[in-house]
């Protein structure tokens, strides 16, 4: 889910219309807030609860005024994301506009007394959101698969450096026992700035996977993405190539650990992580095997187009709305792929989208109650980033053809972000072309992009489902890895 995953810091607050959806994804956020005020102070802390079905999510906005204007930051405490920098903050004519260009969200509100009442929108999907000065307590949700401490295995907080990027990555290494030597897998998150648990939609899939694998004799290293959690660095300027270098640093770190079997280091990548894992496997002889969980074999431009249509249909959009949105999205994709300058791309997209909003046939494209100008800005900030342009141009098949280590590729047959049939066929074709004969592909029935047992596969279900990760998928992954390290 490359794009739905990009916003994983707030990933799955609202599903983004892609993979290039961490919820959908998550990637890419423009978070715009409009407040109305009459001689009232807008500065300070504002608290709210985004009522995502099955997973209410707290948001905290901090606004500061200086001689040069307003600045602000955003917290998503339930996802461990604090101090998310806001790129621009303006307060004019009783309205406050805030933009975070790393994600694709819009919030429009009116200041009424000590409350901000408005609508939170992302990718055409909207929820009401009220902010106030009062602290908000998040209702508890049931996540029965999450392990509780003390764990029955060895767990250690670790740090390792990516010297070329001059950053330090923080993570957790779990081993079956404190003594002995064990095979270890490195977990690679999907799109969007995520912590070591790949936390999204109220779930912690990497924590659940790590717990299961470690209990079954396989060590796991999972870490916070650069610029997320306790890791340093700038997530917003990075592409998949940069994230691949972080994985290589993780491999180098594991090779220094005495309890790690250096000959049995593998990679597990989810969504965009499934694009990164083959990149690293081609570059490093230290990778024994890779597991692709909804990793893609389809070119990014094609995948984003397919994903947008499938998600819109699952959300109940009419055929007319789906057709028009697809036309606009496909045009934006083609413009991004052809562009060689981000600022020029932004200008061209703005010209195109403004013209489209003046077209009567496109009237349904902009959701009601949303400021058209800010909505357009959100779409531009989502599409016109180095990360997105790289993914749209990237054809995973070109890399997969060069992978010669064992590969397990799994997809849920209800995955709307990375459609299973087309995707697995593309992966199989590329690996076969390269001569790789140790390939296992599995289409798992009833599972969505997060590998949950689901009704429709729609990203709107992610948070409402109690299950974090299908036991069937856990067993498939564990059994296959154990066969590779015998």
C-alpha positions, 0 to 999 in steps of 0.5 A, spaced: 500 500 500 504 504 498 500 510 498 495 509 503 501 507 507 505 513 506 501 517 512 503 512 517 505 516 522 497 518 522 497 512 517 490 510 517 487 516 520 483 516 513 485 511 508 489 514 502 487 513 495 493 509 494 499 505 495 502 507 495 498 507 501 503 503 513 493 504 510 493 505 507 496 507 506 500 510 508 505 517 504 505 525 503 501 529 508 498 535 507 494 537 513 490 543 513 486 546 518 481 552 518 479 556 524 475 562 525 476 567 531 474 573 533 479 576 538 480 570 541 487 567 542 488 561 537 495 559 540 496 553 545 494 546 545 488 543 542 486 536 543 481 532 539 479 524 538 478 522 530 472 517 531 475 512 526 470 506 526 473 501 531 479 505 533 478 512 535 485 516 534 487 522 539 490 528 535 494 534 539 495 540 535 500 545 538 500 552 535 505 558 537 505 565 535 512 569 534 514 575 530 514 572 524 507 569 524 505 562 527 508 555 527 505 549 529 506 541 530 502 535 531 502 529 535 498 522 534 500 520 541 496 513 540 501 512 534 507 514 538 508 520 533 510 526 537 512 533 534 510 532 527 513 538 524 507 543 520 510 546 514 506 552 514 501 555 519 497 562 517 492 565 521 488 570 517 481 573 517 479 569 522 481 562 519 487 558 520 491 554 515 496 549 517 499 544 512 504 538 513 506 536 506 509 529 508 501 526 508 495 528 504 490 530 509 485 536 510 481 539 516 477 545 516 474 548 522 470 554 525 472 556 532 466 556 536 468 559 543 473 554 546 472 549 541 474 548 534 468 544 530 470 541 523 471 536 518 477 532 517 478 529 510 483 525 506 483 522 499 475 524 499 473 520 505 471 525 511 470 524 518 468 530 523 473 532 528 472 537 534 478 540 537 478 543 544 483 545 550 481 539 554 485 533 554 482 527 551 482 520 553 482 515 548 477 509 549 480 502 549 480 497 543 480 490 543 487 487 540 487 480 543 493 478 539 498 483 542 503 480 546 504 482 554 510 483 558 514 479 560 515 476 554 517 468 554 524 470 550 530 475 550 528 482 548 533 488 547 532 495 545 538 496 540 541 502 536 545 502 530 548 507 525 547 508 517 553 512 517 552 514 509 546 517 511 549 520 518 543 517 522 542 512 528 536 507 527 533 505 534 529 498 534 528 492 538 532 485 537 528 479 540 531 472 540 528 465 542 533 465 548 539 469 551 544 464 549 545 460 543 545 462 536 539 463 531 537 465 524 534 473 524 529 476 520 529 484 519 522 487 518 521 492 513 515 497 514 510 499 508 510 506 506 509 512 511 513 514 517 512 508 522 515 505 528 518 499 529 511 495 530 509 498 523 503 501 528 497 503 524 489 503 525 490 501 532 494 495 530 501 493 531 502 487 526 510 487 526 509 486 534 505 480 533 509 477 527 515 478 531 512 475 537 510 469 533 516 468 530 521 469 536 517 463 539 518 459 534 525 459 534 527 465 529 530 472 531 527 478 529 530 485 528 525 491 527 526 498 528 523 505 527 523 508 520 528 514 519 525 520 522 520 516 526 519 514 533 526 514 536 530 514 530 534 520 527 534 522 520 529 526 515 523 521 513 520 527 508 526 527 503 527 520 503 525 515 497 525 507 497 533 507 495 534 511 502 530 506 506 534 500 502 540 503 505 537 503 512 536 495 511 543 494 509 545 498 515 541 493 519 544 487 516 551 490 518 549 491 525 546 484 525 553 481 523 556 484 529 552 480 534 554 474 537 548 470 538 546 471 530 547 466 525 550 470 520 549 465 514 541 465 516 539 473 515 533 474 512 528 480 510 521 480 511 517 486 507 510 489 507 507 493 502 513 498 500 517 494 504 516 488 499 519 493 494 525 494 498 527 487 500 528 485 493 533 491 492 537 489 498 537 482 496 540 484 489 545 488 493 547 484 499 550 477 499 548 476 506 541 476 505 539 468 505 532 469 503 526 474 503 519 474 504 514 479 501 508 480 504 503 484 499 510 486 496 509 489 489 511 486 482 507 491 478 510 498 476 508 503 481 504 507 476 499 502 474 498 499 481 496 506 484 491 507 478 488 500 479 488 501 487 484 507 486 479 504 482 478 498 487 478 502 493 473 507 490 468 502 489 469 499 496 467 505 499 461 506 495 462 511 490 458 511 483 460 509 477 460 516 474 465 518 480 469 512 480 470 514 472 472 521 473 476 520 479 480 515 475 481 520 469 484 525 474 488 521 478 491 517 471 493 524 468 496 526 475 500 520 475 502 521 467 504 528 469 509 525 475 512 520 471 514 525 466 516 530 470 524 532 472 523 537 477 518 537 483 516 545 483 515 545 476 510 538 477 507 542 483 505 548 478 503 544 472 498 540 477 495 546 480 494 549 473 491 542 471 487 541 477 484 548 478 481 547 471 478 541 472 474 544 478 471 549 474 469 543 469 462 541 471 463 534 470 468 534 475 464 537 481 464 530 484 471 530 485 472 535 491 468 532 497 462 537 499 464 541 505 471 541 503 475 548 501 477 547 494 483 550 494 486 546 500 483 540 497 487 541 491 493 543 495 493 536 498 493 532 492 499 536 489 503 535 496 501 527 495 503 526 488 509 531 487 514 528 492 521 525 490 518 519 494 512 518 490 515 520 483 520 514 484 515 509 486 511 511 480 517 510 475 519 504 479 518 497 476 519 492 481 520 486 476 526 489 473 529 488 480 526 481 482 529 478 475 536 479 479 534 476 485 537 469 486 535 467 493 529 464 496 523 468 495 516 467 499 511 472 496 504 472 499 498 476 498 491 476 501 485 475 496 481 481 498 487 486 498 485 492 495 491 496 495 496 490 492 491 486 488 493 479 489 492 475 482 495 481 478 501 482 483 503 475 484 503 473 477 507 479 475 512 477 481 512 470 478 514 472 471 519 476 473 523 471 478 522 466 473 525 470 467 531 471 472 532 463 473 530 463 480 527 456 482 526 457 489 520 461 489 513 460 493 507 464 492 501 464 496 494 467 495 491 467 502 483 467 502 479 472 506 485 476 507 486 484 506 492 488 505 494 488 512 493 480 512 487 480 517 481 476 516 476 481 512 469 482 509 470 486 503 478 488 504 476 496 504 481 500 508 475 502 512 475 496 515 482 495 518 481 499 525 474 495 526 477 488 525 480 486 532 485 481 529 491 484 527 494 479 523 491 472 521 494 466 524 494 462 517 499 467 515 503 467 521 504 460 520 505 460 512 511 465 514 514 461 520 514 454 516 517 457 510 523 460 514 524 454 518 525 450 511 530 455 509 534 455 515 535 448 516 
